[in-house]
Amino acid sequence: MLINLLINSPEDFMLPCLSKQLFDLECFGCGLQRSVYLLFQGEFITAFNMYPAIYPLIVLSFFIGTNMFFKFKHSTKIINTLAILAITTIVLSYLIKIIN
């Protein structure tokens, strides 16, 4: 297994998009895996270009994780706002991707 990781790139282990394979249409999550990989490589701008919702999703995940241990006042409103921001970013970037 370790030899496979050294020989192959991490992209060889990424899950394929079934929507793209079956219908030749990208889904709302297309690019997320590669974006996370690019973040770990330090390619922050390229990660954003690959999947613009990566940063709102990170902020939302971080806040939800932190809120599990430290309860914040108005946390429900903050989580809802961050979720709306993330979903809006996902939908807008998807629409822009389809139009172009």
N, C-alpha and C positions, 0 to 999 in steps of 0.2 A: 504494500500500500504506500509506504513512504517513497519507494522508487517511482511509483506512478505520479506522485505529487512533484517529484523533482524533474521528471521527464516532461510531463504535460503541464500546460498552463492552467490556472484556476478556472479559466473560461470553459475548459473542456468538461468541467463538473457542474456547470450551471444548468438549471432546468430550462427546457425549451418552452416557448409560449405555444400552448395548444391552439389558441385562437388564431395565431399567425400560421400555424401549420395546417389547420383544418380549413380555415376560411380565408386565409391570406389577408387578414385584418389584424392590426396591432390592437392589444387590449390596453386598459388603463394602467396596467402595471408593467408594460414593456419598457425595459431599460432600468428598472429598479435594481436588479441584481448587479448589473454592470456598474451602475452608479455607486453602489455600496463598495464594490471592488475598487473603483477608482478613488473613492474616499480613503480607503486603507492604503492606497498607493500615494496619497498626498496630492492627487489631481483634483482640487476642489472646484475649479471652474469647469473642467471637463465633466465632472460628476454632475454639476448643475445643468450643463447643456444636455447631458444624457437623460436626466430625469429631474426636471425643475422642482418637483415636490419633495425632493430628498431632505432639504433643510427644514421645511415645516413639519415633516414627519419625524425628524430627529428631535426637534423641539417638543413636539407633542409627546413622543415616547419618553423623553427625559422628564417632562413634567409629570406624566402619569406615574412613572417609576418613583420619582421623588415624593409625590403625593401619597404613595403607599406607606412611606415611613414617616413623613412629616406632613401632617394635615394642614392645608392652607385654607384661609378664609376665602370664600367665593371660588373654591376650586372647581366646582361644577361649571360656573360661567367661563372660567379660564379654559377648561378642557373643551367646552363646547365651541368657544371662539377659535381655539387652535385647530380643532377638528374641522370647522367650517373653512378656515384658511387653507388647511391641507387639501380638503376635498375640492375647493374652488381652484387651487393651483393644479391639482391633478386633471380636472375636467378642462380647464382652459388650455393647459399644455397639450392635452390629447386633441382638442379641437384644432389647435394651431398645427399640430403634427399632421393631422388628417388633411387639412386645407392645403398645406405645403406639400 
